[in-house]
Amino acid sequence: MSVYLKPIRVLILYYSYSGQSSVLVRRLASGLGDEGVVVHQERICPLHPLRFPLGSILKTVRLMLTTLFRRRHPIEPLEVADGEPWDLVILGGPTWSWNVSGPILSLLDSRPQLFRGRPVLALISCRGYWSSHWRYLRRRLERMGATPLGPLVFDHPQAEPWRTLGVFFKIAGIAPERSSSPLSHFYRHFGHTPEQFEAAQQLGRQLAAHLKAGPIPPDFKYTP
């Protein structure tokens, strides 16, 4: 007599500005899939695409200031329906000026029913300084009736203050990691490392093992 085992289903919703969060999510999803988890991914797309890099220091300063005050960026409709059964929702994206990014804020405003009554695991890509992002996101999820889990934090490994300066100039359209830039001596690589992307895939396998054993524990965290 065969025994039917209901597949574990995970929904991943994410926004990626520079592409760093996108790679993390793909590798995480790959790790989940390696262990037989059914994964549905949807990228959150702004109605008016945000250019990367912006191309000027002034535009970069303007984006940072508006993000500091949690400006929303309207998004395209998602394909996923509200009532689909998910064992876990993963919400991934970058930290912008210590805050949740504008497209994810719009998602939280417009589709709270996607999170209500479900465990939601946060994946945060950042240069550092993610605590405020997480506190706000956790409060929003709790008010929606979700169970916030995590966060899973991947920060850029460069030392400060070069990390912040490097990200700022990169968004402005200046590549500080190039050998022609004076900053390149201190800032040799933008974003996450190949080792961090590999760690994201291993983390997906770990998450799959937890899901097969039961609910994800509330204190499940990852900070490399």
VOROVO-882535 format. One line per field, with one value per residue (C-alpha): residue in one letter; residue number from 0; x, z, y. Coordinates in pm, 1 decimal. Example, Ala and Ser with C-alpha at 12.3 -4.5 7.8 and 13.67 -1.06 7.14 Angstrom:
2
rest = A_S $
nr = 0_1 $
px = 1230.0_1367.0 $
pz = 780.0_714.0 $
py = -450.0_-106.0 $
//
This chain:
224
rest = M_S_V_Y_L_K_P_I_R_V_L_I_L_Y_Y_S_Y_S_G_Q_S_S_V_L_V_R_R_L_A_S_G_L_G_D_E_G_V_V_V_H_Q_E_R_I_C_P_L_H_P_L_R_F_P_L_G_S_I_L_K_T_V_R_L_M_L_T_T_L_F_R_R_R_H_P_I_E_P_L_E_V_A_D_G_E_P_W_D_L_V_I_L_G_G_P_T_W_S_W_N_V_S_G_P_I_L_S_L_L_D_S_R_P_Q_L_F_R_G_R_P_V_L_A_L_I_S_C_R_G_Y_W_S_S_H_W_R_Y_L_R_R_R_L_E_R_M_G_A_T_P_L_G_P_L_V_F_D_H_P_Q_A_E_P_W_R_T_L_G_V_F_F_K_I_A_G_I_A_P_E_R_S_S_S_P_L_S_H_F_Y_R_H_F_G_H_T_P_E_Q_F_E_A_A_Q_Q_L_G_R_Q_L_A_A_H_L_K_A_G_P_I_P_P_D_F_K_Y_T_P $
nr = 0_1_2_3_4_5_6_7_8_9_10_11_12_13_14_15_16_17_18_19_20_21_22_23_24_25_26_27_28_29_30_31_32_33_34_35_36_37_38_39_40_41_42_43_44_45_46_47_48_49_50_51_52_53_54_55_56_57_58_59_60_61_62_63_64_65_66_67_68_69_70_71_72_73_74_75_76_77_78_79_80_81_82_83_84_85_86_87_88_89_90_91_92_93_94_95_96_97_98_99_100_101_102_103_104_105_106_107_108_109_110_111_112_113_114_115_116_117_118_119_120_121_122_123_124_125_126_127_128_129_130_131_132_133_134_135_136_137_138_139_140_141_142_143_144_145_146_147_148_149_150_151_152_153_154_155_156_157_158_159_160_161_162_163_164_165_166_167_168_169_170_171_172_173_174_175_176_177_178_179_180_181_182_183_184_185_186_187_188_189_190_191_192_193_194_195_196_197_198_199_200_201_202_203_204_205_206_207_208_209_210_211_212_213_214_215_216_217_218_219_220_221_222_223 $
px = 0.0_153.1_145.4_75.0_283.6_158.5_437.7_575.2_498.1_693.2_608.4_899.3_817.9_1113.6_1233.8_1584.1_1722.6_2084.2_2042.2_2203.4_1877.7_1774.2_2080.0_2033.7_1671.3_1754.0_2016.1_1787.2_1509.1_1753.3_1845.4_1479.1_1413.9_1711.3_1519.6_1189.0_1014.4_772.6_876.8_688.3_890.3_759.2_969.3_806.8_823.0_763.7_511.1_780.9_1108.0_1385.0_1707.3_2029.7_2263.8_2086.8_2360.5_2422.2_2506.0_2208.0_1960.7_2117.9_2085.3_1721.5_1643.9_1809.8_1615.2_1276.6_1347.0_1436.9_1073.0_945.0_824.1_615.2_679.2_361.0_404.8_274.4_1.5_127.8_24.2_-18.2_-372.1_-459.0_-605.4_-335.2_-196.1_164.3_363.4_595.5_620.0_966.8_982.1_1317.3_1472.9_1729.4_1756.0_1721.1_1842.5_1779.7_1428.9_1224.0_1239.7_956.5_827.5_799.3_620.2_366.3_323.5_256.4_1.1_-181.8_-173.7_-180.6_-393.0_-91.4_70.6_-222.4_-224.2_104.1_463.7_670.5_1047.5_1236.4_1548.6_1743.8_2024.4_2208.9_2534.0_2465.1_2232.5_1936.3_1792.0_1548.6_1434.1_1359.4_1183.3_945.8_881.3_816.6_562.6_382.6_362.3_236.0_-37.9_-144.3_-183.1_127.9_398.0_728.4_1037.2_1404.0_1555.9_1802.1_2060.9_2325.3_2534.7_2807.5_3135.0_3345.3_3460.7_3312.0_3319.7_3422.5_3117.2_2873.9_3079.7_3114.0_2741.1_2661.5_2898.1_2787.0_2422.9_2532.5_2695.2_3056.5_3222.9_3452.0_3576.1_3754.7_4130.6_4115.9_3921.2_4114.8_3851.5_3931.1_4216.2_3959.9_3651.8_3741.2_3401.2_3041.4_2775.8_2779.8_3050.4_3026.8_3062.0_2750.0_2553.4_2665.1_2561.6_2214.3_2176.0_2289.3_2042.5_1764.3_1847.3_1843.5_1504.7_1368.1_1481.9_1310.6_988.4_982.7_1025.7_753.9_703.7_1006.7_1115.7_1052.7_1418.9_1549.6_1804.8_2099.2_2365.6_2692.7 $
pz = 0.0_-107.8_122.9_-31.5_120.7_62.2_-95.3_99.8_-79.4_-35.4_-184.4_-239.1_-301.5_-355.0_-486.6_-622.1_-723.2_-815.5_-872.0_-546.3_-378.0_-696.2_-688.3_-318.8_-380.1_-677.9_-480.6_-176.5_-399.3_-562.2_-222.8_-132.1_-465.9_-414.8_-120.6_-304.2_-187.9_-437.6_-480.0_-650.1_-700.2_-795.8_-841.7_-727.9_-1019.7_-981.2_-1220.1_-1309.7_-1319.8_-1104.7_-1294.1_-1165.8_-1152.6_-1124.4_-1305.4_-1074.5_-714.6_-690.0_-792.0_-544.2_-257.9_-355.7_-354.6_-15.0_138.3_7.4_119.1_466.2_493.7_353.0_18.0_-161.1_-517.9_-681.4_-818.7_-1099.5_-1005.5_-885.9_-1041.4_-711.0_-571.7_-211.3_-107.7_-224.6_44.6_142.6_420.0_426.8_266.1_216.8_169.5_33.7_-56.4_18.0_296.8_168.6_400.6_707.3_581.3_382.2_9.7_-151.0_-372.7_-76.5_125.3_-157.6_-151.1_223.3_174.9_-118.3_-50.1_327.9_270.7_119.5_462.5_703.1_902.6_753.1_873.2_688.0_677.3_597.8_381.0_393.1_159.7_287.9_332.0_707.8_934.3_886.5_1240.6_1175.4_854.5_1047.6_1340.1_1107.4_892.1_1194.6_1333.8_998.9_964.3_1318.8_1260.6_949.6_1152.3_1010.1_1209.4_1131.5_1128.2_1086.8_963.9_726.6_682.1_410.4_439.9_212.6_363.8_303.9_600.9_687.6_592.3_250.9_228.2_257.1_26.9_-225.6_-240.1_-266.9_-560.0_-727.4_-724.2_-852.8_-1152.6_-1038.1_-1011.7_-709.0_-737.5_-1064.8_-1052.1_-1184.3_-878.1_-566.6_-356.7_-517.5_-272.5_9.2_-182.8_-411.1_-474.6_-492.3_-314.8_-194.9_-247.1_-424.7_-81.5_39.2_-264.3_-196.1_168.2_49.8_-135.5_169.2_375.9_138.8_208.8_583.3_557.0_367.4_645.5_905.9_703.2_668.7_1044.8_1130.4_1149.8_1124.1_1479.0_1562.9_1648.8_1315.3_1203.0_970.7_994.1_832.2 $
py = 0.0_330.2_630.7_969.5_1246.8_1596.9_1804.3_2096.5_2423.4_2745.8_3083.6_3324.1_3689.2_3918.0_4249.0_4301.6_4639.4_4568.7_4193.6_4082.9_3975.1_3797.0_3569.6_3495.7_3398.5_3178.0_2990.4_2956.5_2822.7_2582.8_2442.1_2395.4_2225.2_1993.1_1846.1_1806.8_2124.1_2279.8_2642.6_2924.4_3243.7_3585.0_3893.4_4217.4_4461.0_4836.7_4989.5_5239.8_5044.4_5184.3_5233.4_5078.6_5251.3_5584.0_5769.9_6064.9_6149.3_6387.6_6116.2_5877.5_6126.8_6188.6_5815.3_5771.3_6058.9_5946.6_5589.9_5715.4_5827.9_5493.5_5617.4_5354.8_5242.5_5102.9_4752.5_4533.9_4280.1_3943.0_3613.6_3430.7_3412.5_3489.6_3156.0_2916.4_2685.0_2755.7_2595.3_2894.7_3237.9_3385.1_3760.9_3874.9_4204.9_4473.3_4725.5_5080.4_5358.9_5141.3_5059.6_4811.8_4894.4_5091.5_4806.1_4566.7_4836.0_4858.1_4480.6_4485.3_4764.4_4605.7_4229.8_4167.7_3856.6_3680.4_3682.5_3656.9_3333.9_3211.9_3183.7_3445.1_3417.0_3736.6_3731.5_4056.7_4162.6_4467.6_4652.3_4629.2_4826.0_4592.8_4603.3_4888.6_4717.9_4399.0_4565.2_4750.3_4444.0_4224.1_4471.5_4496.0_4118.3_4075.4_4333.9_4140.0_3822.8_3655.4_3478.3_3654.5_3431.5_3506.5_3717.9_3555.3_3828.1_3849.3_4163.1_4291.0_4169.4_4480.7_4688.9_5026.6_5309.5_5175.6_4952.6_5243.2_5464.8_5183.3_5113.4_5485.4_5537.9_5215.8_5329.2_5669.8_5503.5_5511.5_5169.1_5203.2_4843.9_4917.4_4948.0_5305.9_5423.8_5539.4_5363.0_5027.5_4969.9_4949.5_4834.7_4547.3_4390.9_4511.4_4310.6_3953.0_3695.0_3357.5_3197.6_3378.6_3262.6_2906.1_2950.6_3056.8_2727.1_2530.3_2730.4_2624.4_2262.0_2329.7_2499.3_2200.4_1967.8_2188.0_2199.2_1821.5_1783.9_2037.1_2413.9_2640.4_2734.3_3102.3_3156.6_3026.6_3284.2_3306.8_3576.6_3468.4 $
//
